[in-house]
């Protein structure tokens, strides 16, 4: 079997890429923003709030949970979600390091 393109890069670069990718969809950003604004865990409020189908929201929640940004707890038939503060800070630190790189470009454009 051949080498995948992601295998050509370090684990750190692949993790940073996954972090950017999971935040690359406006529905996921809306979900995170909604949870942040609520200041509490959310349970089943997203369909009405975002106007998306339950299946679509479930898929986006799964992606956010897989990367670790969301934690979920089962309460009866519903699942409640909140932001994992440790992972949130990891994202913030990694993005800050990435964008804090000094860019020195001679006039070429």
CORVENJO-V796405 format. One record per residue. N is the residue number from 0. RES is the residue in one small letter. OMEGA is omega in whole degrees, 0 to 359 (* if undefined). Layout:
n=N res=RES omega=OMEGA
n=N res=RES omega=OMEGA
This chain:
n=0 res=x omega=183
n=1 res=x omega=179
n=2 res=x omega=175
n=3 res=x omega=181
n=4 res=x omega=180
n=5 res=x omega=179
n=6 res=x omega=179
n=7 res=x omega=186
n=8 res=x omega=181
n=9 res=x omega=176
n=10 res=x omega=181
n=11 res=x omega=179
n=12 res=x omega=178
n=13 res=x omega=178
n=14 res=x omega=179
n=15 res=x omega=177
n=16 res=x omega=178
n=17 res=x omega=179
n=18 res=x omega=178
n=19 res=x omega=183
n=20 res=x omega=183
n=21 res=x omega=178
n=22 res=x omega=184
n=23 res=x omega=179
n=24 res=x omega=184
n=25 res=x omega=178
n=26 res=x omega=179
n=27 res=x omega=176
n=28 res=x omega=179
n=29 res=x omega=178
n=30 res=x omega=180
n=31 res=x omega=180
n=32 res=x omega=179
n=33 res=x omega=180
n=34 res=x omega=179
n=35 res=x omega=182
n=36 res=x omega=181
n=37 res=x omega=182
n=38 res=x omega=175
n=39 res=x omega=173
n=40 res=x omega=180
n=41 res=x omega=179
n=42 res=x omega=172
n=43 res=x omega=179
n=44 res=x omega=192
n=45 res=x omega=182
n=46 res=x omega=179
n=47 res=x omega=185
n=48 res=x omega=187
n=49 res=x omega=180
n=50 res=x omega=178
n=51 res=x omega=178
n=52 res=x omega=180
n=53 res=x omega=180
n=54 res=x omega=179
n=55 res=x omega=179
n=56 res=x omega=179
n=57 res=x omega=179
n=58 res=x omega=179
n=59 res=x omega=176
n=60 res=x omega=178
n=61 res=x omega=179
n=62 res=x omega=179
n=63 res=x omega=179
n=64 res=x omega=180
n=65 res=x omega=180
n=66 res=x omega=176
n=67 res=x omega=182
n=68 res=x omega=180
n=69 res=x omega=170
n=70 res=x omega=179
n=71 res=x omega=175
n=72 res=x omega=180
n=73 res=x omega=176
n=74 res=x omega=184
n=75 res=x omega=180
n=76 res=x omega=183
n=77 res=x omega=175
n=78 res=x omega=178
n=79 res=x omega=182
n=80 res=x omega=171
n=81 res=x omega=181
n=82 res=x omega=175
n=83 res=x omega=186
n=84 res=x omega=179
n=85 res=x omega=180
n=86 res=x omega=177
n=87 res=x omega=179
n=88 res=x omega=176
n=89 res=x omega=177
n=90 res=x omega=182
n=91 res=x omega=180
n=92 res=x omega=181
n=93 res=x omega=179
n=94 res=x omega=179
n=95 res=x omega=178
n=96 res=x omega=181
n=97 res=x omega=184
n=98 res=x omega=179
n=99 res=x omega=180
n=100 res=x omega=181
n=101 res=x omega=179
n=102 res=x omega=177
n=103 res=x omega=182
n=104 res=x omega=172
n=105 res=x omega=181
n=106 res=x omega=180
n=107 res=x omega=184
n=108 res=x omega=*
